[in-house]
Amino acid sequence: MTLEQLEAEVLALPKDSQVILLARLVERLGQESGIDQEIAASWAEEAQKRDEDMNTNQITGIPSEELFQRVRASLQYYCMK
């Protein structure tokens, strides 16, 4: 399975499943890479706040396709340096 295929499958999941998967991945990455748990907790708190703000229409998000396009462009830029 390619990364693109995996991404397509993840994007086909319901949003709540995507959020759960993301939380699990972030948690696992934090455990394996020695991320400072205080920093990880701060980011988790910020993510929760942003989620609540989106749910109450205090902020608007961007479509996931646009987000992934931006991330890919950034990765390509930094990988080519």
C-alpha positions as CSV (number, residue, x, y, z in Angstrom):
1,M,0.0,0.0,0.0
2,T,1.4,3.4,-0.9
3,L,1.2,6.5,1.3
4,E,-1.3,8.0,-1.1
5,Q,-3.5,4.9,-0.9
6,L,-3.3,5.0,2.9
7,E,-4.1,8.7,2.9
8,A,-7.2,8.1,0.6
9,E,-8.4,5.4,3.0
10,V,-8.0,7.7,6.0
11,L,-9.8,10.6,4.3
12,A,-12.7,8.2,3.5
13,L,-13.1,7.5,7.2
14,P,-15.8,9.4,9.2
15,K,-14.3,12.6,10.8
16,D,-14.6,11.2,14.3
17,S,-12.5,8.2,13.3
18,Q,-9.9,10.5,11.7
19,V,-9.6,12.4,14.9
20,I,-9.2,9.3,17.0
21,L,-6.6,8.0,14.6
22,L,-4.7,11.3,14.6
23,A,-4.7,11.3,18.4
24,R,-3.3,7.8,18.6
25,L,-0.6,8.6,16.1
26,V,0.4,11.7,17.9
27,E,0.5,9.8,21.2
28,R,2.6,7.1,19.7
29,L,5.0,9.5,18.1
30,G,5.3,11.3,21.4
31,Q,6.2,8.1,23.2
32,E,8.8,7.0,20.6
33,S,10.5,10.2,19.8
34,G,11.0,11.5,23.2
35,I,8.7,14.5,22.7
36,D,8.5,16.5,25.9
37,Q,5.2,15.4,27.5
38,E,4.5,18.9,28.8
39,I,4.7,20.3,25.2
40,A,2.6,17.4,23.9
41,A,0.0,18.1,26.5
42,S,0.0,21.8,25.6
43,W,-0.5,21.0,21.9
44,A,-3.3,18.5,22.8
45,E,-5.0,21.3,24.9
46,E,-4.7,23.7,22.0
47,A,-6.1,21.1,19.6
48,Q,-9.1,20.6,21.9
49,K,-9.7,24.3,22.1
50,R,-9.6,24.7,18.4
51,D,-12.0,21.8,18.0
52,E,-14.4,23.4,20.4
53,D,-14.0,26.8,18.6
54,M,-14.8,25.1,15.3
55,N,-17.8,23.3,16.8
56,T,-19.2,26.6,18.0
57,N,-18.5,28.4,14.8
58,Q,-16.0,30.8,16.4
59,I,-13.4,29.9,13.8
60,T,-13.6,28.2,10.4
61,G,-11.3,25.5,9.1
62,I,-9.9,24.8,5.7
63,P,-10.8,21.8,3.6
64,S,-8.5,18.8,4.2
65,E,-7.5,18.7,0.6
66,E,-6.1,22.2,0.8
67,L,-4.4,21.4,4.1
68,F,-2.7,18.3,2.7
69,Q,-1.7,20.2,-0.4
70,R,0.0,22.8,1.8
71,V,1.7,20.2,3.8
72,R,3.0,18.3,0.7
73,A,4.3,21.6,-0.7
74,S,6.1,22.4,2.5
75,L,7.6,18.9,2.7
76,Q,8.8,19.0,-0.9
77,Y,10.3,22.4,-0.3
78,Y,12.3,21.2,2.8
79,C,13.2,17.9,1.3
80,M,14.7,19.6,-1.7
81,K,17.0,21.8,0.4
